[in-house]
Amino acid sequence: MMKWLVVIIFIAMLGYLFEQRRHIKFLKQANYNQETRHIMTDHKVFLLKHQIGTYVYSLETLGYSQDKMNKGDYTRHEPSPEKLQALYAEFQKKESIYRSKNIQFETELELRGVE
C-alpha cells in the first residue's frame, strides 16, 4: 500500500512540474507578444508626431502659423528666404531622424520574426 502511495505522489509531482513548465512557456510568450505590441504602439505614436510636424512645416512654409490659426487668425504672412532656409534645414534633420527610427523599427520587428 505504501508503494502505491509513493508512486501516486511521484506521478502527481511529475504532472505538476510539467504543468508549471507549460505555464512558464505560456507566460514568456505572452510577455514577448506584449513587448512587441508596445514596440508597435510606440512607433505608431512616433509616426503620428512626425506627421503632425510635417503638417506644421507645410503650414509655416506656406506662410501660416499654427499658433495663430489656433487663435482664429488665418492671415498669411510671406516667410523670408532665411526663415524658409531654416525651416528646410530643420525639416531635413527631422526627416533623417524619421528614416533612422523607421529602419530601427523594421529591423527590430524582423529580429522578432514579425512580418
C-alpha positions as CSV (number, residue, x, y, z in Angstrom):
1,M,0.0,0.0,0.0
2,M,2.8,2.4,0.9
3,K,4.5,1.7,-2.5
4,W,1.3,2.7,-4.3
5,L,1.0,5.9,-2.3
6,V,4.6,6.9,-3.2
7,V,4.0,6.1,-6.9
8,I,0.9,8.2,-7.0
9,I,2.6,11.1,-5.2
10,F,5.6,10.8,-7.6
11,I,3.3,10.8,-10.7
12,A,1.4,13.8,-9.3
13,M,4.6,15.7,-8.7
14,L,5.7,15.0,-12.3
15,G,2.4,16.2,-13.6
16,Y,2.7,19.4,-11.5
17,L,6.2,20.0,-12.8
18,F,5.2,19.6,-16.4
19,E,2.2,21.9,-15.9
20,Q,4.5,24.6,-14.4
21,R,6.9,24.3,-17.3
22,R,4.0,24.7,-19.7
23,H,2.7,27.7,-17.8
24,I,6.1,29.4,-17.7
25,K,6.4,28.9,-21.5
26,F,2.9,30.5,-21.9
27,L,3.9,33.5,-19.7
28,K,7.1,34.0,-21.7
29,Q,5.2,34.0,-25.0
30,A,2.6,36.4,-23.6
31,N,5.3,38.7,-22.3
32,Y,7.1,38.6,-25.7
33,N,3.8,39.4,-27.5
34,Q,3.1,42.3,-25.1
35,E,6.6,43.7,-25.7
36,T,6.0,43.5,-29.5
37,R,2.7,45.3,-29.1
38,H,4.4,48.1,-27.1
39,I,7.1,48.5,-29.7
40,M,4.5,48.8,-32.5
41,T,2.4,51.2,-30.4
42,D,5.4,53.4,-29.7
43,H,6.2,53.5,-33.4
44,K,2.7,54.5,-34.3
45,V,2.8,57.4,-31.8
46,F,6.2,58.4,-33.3
47,L,4.7,58.3,-36.8
48,L,1.7,60.5,-35.8
49,K,4.0,63.0,-34.2
50,H,6.2,63.1,-37.3
51,Q,3.0,63.6,-39.5
52,I,1.9,66.5,-37.3
53,G,5.4,68.0,-37.6
54,T,5.2,67.7,-41.3
55,Y,1.9,69.5,-41.4
56,V,3.2,72.3,-39.2
57,Y,6.2,72.6,-41.5
58,S,3.9,72.8,-44.5
59,L,1.8,75.5,-42.9
60,E,4.9,77.5,-42.0
61,T,6.3,77.1,-45.4
62,L,3.1,78.5,-46.9
63,G,3.2,81.4,-44.5
64,Y,0.7,80.3,-41.9
65,S,1.3,80.0,-38.2
66,Q,-0.2,77.1,-36.3
67,D,-0.4,79.1,-33.1
68,K,-2.3,82.0,-34.9
69,M,-4.6,79.5,-36.6
70,N,-5.5,78.0,-33.2
71,K,-6.5,81.5,-32.1
72,G,-8.6,82.1,-35.2
73,D,-6.2,84.2,-37.2
74,Y,-5.9,82.8,-40.7
75,T,-3.8,85.6,-42.3
76,R,-0.9,84.6,-44.5
77,H,2.5,86.2,-43.9
78,E,5.1,85.5,-46.6
79,P,8.1,83.9,-44.9
80,S,11.6,85.4,-45.5
81,P,14.1,83.3,-47.5
82,E,16.2,83.0,-44.3
83,K,13.2,81.6,-42.5
84,L,12.4,79.2,-45.3
85,Q,16.0,78.0,-45.3
86,A,15.9,77.5,-41.5
87,L,12.6,75.6,-41.8
88,Y,14.0,73.4,-44.6
89,A,17.2,72.6,-42.6
90,E,15.1,71.7,-39.5
91,F,12.8,69.6,-41.7
92,Q,15.8,67.7,-43.2
93,K,17.1,67.0,-39.7
94,K,13.7,65.6,-38.6
95,E,13.4,63.5,-41.8
96,S,16.8,62.0,-41.2
97,I,15.7,61.1,-37.6
98,Y,12.5,59.7,-39.0
99,R,14.3,57.5,-41.5
100,S,16.7,56.1,-38.9
101,K,13.8,55.4,-36.5
102,N,11.9,53.6,-39.3
103,I,14.9,51.5,-40.1
104,Q,15.4,50.7,-36.5
105,F,11.7,49.7,-36.1
106,E,11.8,47.5,-39.2
107,T,15.0,45.8,-38.0
108,E,13.6,45.2,-34.5
109,L,10.4,43.6,-35.9
110,E,12.5,41.5,-38.3
111,L,14.6,40.2,-35.4
112,R,11.4,39.4,-33.5
113,G,10.1,37.5,-36.5
114,V,7.1,39.7,-37.2
115,E,6.2,40.3,-40.8
